[in-house]
């Protein structure tokens, strides 16, 4: 592909590396687009990305020596005098990479209906709900998110919630080639800040909610920056759908360039939930409600709490915009399940057990508060905290569980390079600020066994923190550990003893 075509949506200056003379980009043929200096090949276009640990600009000479046809930079670089490599200077190489990648893969987003979902909580669950509704209505829908990328029957493990723009465009190209007509994806604040989701306009952009998160070194400098980055989605979509009940909605969507509709319980929302009722029987918790406003229907969801209603409302609104009818939407909601997100695991006729990814104080508080509304005999919390992470998170999670759970089982999560007992002792420090009862069991399987063996009629047991993860990271090694497998083994061992 000609370099000129790859750059057609960008502002840039181009010169020949050695002589600094103006370059003719219409005559330069590109054989490959590369952002990793270890993958530089002759004739490629090498994009210099400034990362946390490595600056691609430092590999500019290496790219020239290996025969790169062109390099894209945002800072001045010096190439050997005899270098014929074309240097393309732009304001931001990450921004440029998004548009270059879109062109390289033939602008696949133009052949798809694109849905992007941003927010602190609910992104993962809502993407799956929307995908289920669209597939139920006969669409073929790809998915990109925290857990995985789905292309047809292929499931690919996800490294980032929102992949780099090159990988994102490649995934969408593969989706188009596989016959997909729609893609629904999680759009993180980091992804928006680093221009990963540029290069196309979303058909629908969604805002679920916002609370302080991802603030610190290498992430967002403060809450205002976090909100600003979330809001960028609404300057990059045709239709915006936002949670009217979130107190920051107006701030997040300020300056939006899209048509905006809202959902929630509030009277001024365009799509509203009314007549909310909780469903509770052993092994199953859920909600049912009616909608009014732009859509009128009855909905039932097999996951608990008001946040399940918000996720469902959001998905209903998106699905309706994409042509699904009420019957298709209701059928999809009834069978909605997402791995590791309030995932019910049937172990007894007497009590309820679930797996959830809640791995910080905010998420654990939201989950336990929701489950309190179901008036369990006892609310049992089983969790640990990750090693080589903030101690404050451990204190906070211990305090939250101590206040909201009737009994807590402190155990191990991903200890990484720390001693699990040290982490558990930190959690205990938070617990001791409360009157909550607890026990410490380092082996996670044994902690789960204790919870199951001591379950009583009407209890709700929460295994928090691991969610969809199927490993435990210890001293740099990820060992297989899936809580679903552990539960199955425990039940089989209990049967053998009986």
C-alpha angles and dihedrals in degrees: 000000000000116000089229091062093050091053100042096111095046139082110231150142120231130197139159107265100229102037098029087224117148110273129226102228092183091072099046115101117207120206099182142002113231134178098171114078089212088065099049112136135178112281095016130132108237116202114206107220121188106221137176094264105018135033113212090207088074088065095055094105090045089054092051092048091050090054103257108174091216143355129208117219140172094195131051114270131188118225127185114278092246094052115124093185112126114235116210113195119201136167094249125013091200091055090046092048091059093056094039090051092049090054093043091056094043098257095284093182088072088066094048139063101238125208120185122190124197132175141104096265136017099035097116097044093045094051090055093046091053093046091050091051093048094046089048088055093052100265123132104228130188122206133208119186154115096300103037151326115252120203110171106302093343119103116194123191111246122231097185132021088238112023124221112282094255092055091042092055091044091053091050091049089053090048092053090047089050091055100258116154097187139034126196117193144174112243112201125203088243090053091052093044092051094045093242092141097047125106096072142039118250116232089216130018120192134200116196105176142303137229130157109289140134092033117146144060112348092010128059123336093219144344092273090057090047091053092045092054092048089052093056088081090069090060089052104051139069097221125027124202116192140178105253092196095061108101091218097050094106092049094047094048095040111135093016116170096199136084104268129212128173141212135193144091093290118111094236095054116114090225115034137187117222137169094033115190131177122231118208132172130138110292094009136076125173150139137239128196144153126243129220135180119047090005128032117197145118118256135191123187126188094220126081137250144018092295088062087057091052092050091048094047090051092050092046091053093050094045092050090052088053095052105264117144127227094258093053091046095049093048092051093048092053092060098037114140130158122192111251096000108107086320111181116219114192110225104142144015088226106054142020126244126189140176120221137172094227099142104158135052095258094054094042092050091050092049098045092044090053093050091050087066088067091062098228121193085239132355109219120196121198115184149128135192133244121261124241090030135106116308088210089069089057094050091047095047091048091051093047093050092045091054100041107030124069091216132011129202108201111206143150127292119171101332091182106179097345130091107259091223091058090054092047090050089054090052088049089056088062092043091055090063086069139050091242119135118233148162131206119228113167098195105078094208091053090047090054090045090054091051093050096043091050096042114130135199110292096010123142114210120196123197100198135188107029101063110154094001115117099191144060117222114219123169094338096314124106108216120195110262122153115173090214089058092046091053091049091050092048093051091049091049091049090052092051091053093047 
